[in-house]
Amino acid sequence: DEEREQLEEIVNFLKYPQRYTENGAKIPKGILLDGEPGTGKTLLAKAIAGEADVPFFQTTGSSFEEKLVGVGASRVRKLFSKAKEESPCIIFIDEIDSIARSLYSKHSDNEQTLNQLLAEMDGFDSDDNVIVIAATNHIDVLDAAIIRPGRFDRHVYIPMPDVIAREKILRVHADNKKLEEDVSLKEIARKTVGFSGADLENVLNEAVIYSVNQG
């Protein structure tokens, strides 16, 4: 619920930008979702686009990676150009750490691509209404240039679900499944400490496969 509250604000930015700009506020350009794999970062980004009823452009950091110098930067330019034509909209970049590692890291081979991404975000006008949402499992390796104010300055931590959230997630995925009356999703939620949303979906799916195999 706490994460949803923070992200509902982004929906309002996309739906009613004039409320903020008329009062002198700048719409955030970038939101960084940080959390373990399977916690639903991509789902949340899609949900924001759905709630705001705006186009959703999805890509991954690794899709910009290219051994030919300049190709990754070119792909960034094309993506942002297309998004501006469709604004208001959301660009979602999964695994952003694959291109946005610290420039001082020995693993950074994507300096041009990262610089192009930063240049595109810096080039947003206040009326572009393009919000970039990025997801990472490794916020600690990101270059400081990308998380400074004016870029990905909003950080939303997406934790593993607690027992109440686990039960809600199980109910969503159990909706189309035939359960015996004595199956307690509350009890399963209690027994699945440390499970992500993806893990819980998989538990129910494996249960169905097992039960079908057993006739």
Salt bridges, closest charged atoms under 4 A:
ASP1 OD1 - ARG4 NH2 4.00
GLU8 OE2 - ARG4 NE 3.85
GLU9 OE1 - ARG154 NH1 2.29
GLU66 OE1 - ARG75 NH2 3.27
GLU120 OE1 - LYS84 NZ 3.98
ASP122 OD2 - ARG151 NH2 2.53
GLU167 OE2 - ARG171 NH2 2.70
GLU167 OE1 - LYS186 NZ 3.50
GLU187 OE1 - ARG190 NH1 2.80
